[in-house]
Amino acid sequence: MHRFRAHQALRQELAQARATLEARRLVDRAKALLMQRHRLSEEDAYRRLRRMAMNGGRRLADVAAELLARE
């Protein structure tokens, strides 16, 4: 049982790491889109994304995915 629990914990950790990486990729792609479309610096594009997320009460990755889907 101990090995099973340890294995399950590792699987959950891996799934979480993959989800975090995917969220970061979405945010990076959305930043690049904003930088290109509005001629923003990377920092300004990130601020704009973050502001959009805060104003809507949503996660940053969700806002990024929505922005990319509209493109």
C-alpha positions as CSV (number, residue, x, y, z in Angstrom):
1,M,0.0,0.0,0.0
2,H,2.8,2.4,0.8
3,R,4.3,2.1,-2.7
4,F,0.9,2.5,-4.3
5,R,0.4,5.7,-2.3
6,A,3.8,7.0,-3.2
7,H,3.2,6.2,-6.9
8,Q,-0.1,8.0,-6.8
9,A,1.5,11.0,-5.2
10,L,4.1,11.1,-8.0
11,R,1.4,10.8,-10.6
12,Q,-0.5,13.7,-9.1
13,E,2.6,15.8,-8.9
14,L,3.4,15.1,-12.5
15,A,-0.1,16.0,-13.6
16,Q,0.1,19.3,-11.6
17,A,3.5,20.1,-13.2
18,R,2.1,19.5,-16.7
19,A,-0.9,21.7,-16.0
20,T,1.3,24.4,-14.7
21,L,3.6,24.2,-17.7
22,E,0.6,24.3,-20.1
23,A,-0.7,27.4,-18.3
24,R,2.6,29.1,-18.6
25,R,2.8,28.3,-22.3
26,L,-0.7,29.8,-22.8
27,V,0.3,32.9,-21.0
28,D,3.5,33.2,-23.0
29,R,1.7,32.8,-26.3
30,A,-0.9,35.4,-25.3
31,K,1.8,37.8,-24.2
32,A,3.5,37.4,-27.6
33,L,0.2,38.1,-29.4
34,L,-0.4,41.2,-27.4
35,M,3.2,42.3,-27.9
36,Q,2.8,41.9,-31.7
37,R,-0.7,43.3,-32.0
38,H,-0.3,46.3,-29.7
39,R,3.5,46.8,-29.9
40,L,3.9,46.3,-26.2
41,S,6.9,45.3,-24.2
42,E,6.8,41.8,-22.6
43,E,6.2,43.4,-19.2
44,D,3.3,45.6,-20.4
45,A,1.7,42.7,-22.2
46,Y,1.9,40.6,-18.9
47,R,0.4,43.6,-17.0
48,R,-2.5,43.8,-19.5
49,L,-3.2,40.1,-19.2
50,R,-3.1,40.2,-15.4
51,R,-5.4,43.2,-15.3
52,M,-7.9,41.5,-17.6
53,A,-7.8,38.4,-15.3
54,M,-8.2,40.5,-12.1
55,N,-11.0,42.6,-13.6
56,G,-12.9,39.4,-14.6
57,G,-12.1,37.5,-11.5
58,R,-10.6,34.7,-13.5
59,R,-7.3,32.8,-13.7
60,L,-4.6,34.3,-15.9
61,A,-4.3,31.1,-17.9
62,D,-8.1,31.2,-18.6
63,V,-7.9,34.7,-19.9
64,A,-4.8,33.8,-22.0
65,A,-6.7,30.8,-23.5
66,E,-9.7,33.0,-24.3
67,L,-7.6,35.6,-26.0
68,L,-5.8,33.0,-28.1
69,A,-9.1,31.4,-29.1
70,R,-10.4,34.7,-30.3
71,E,-7.4,35.1,-32.6
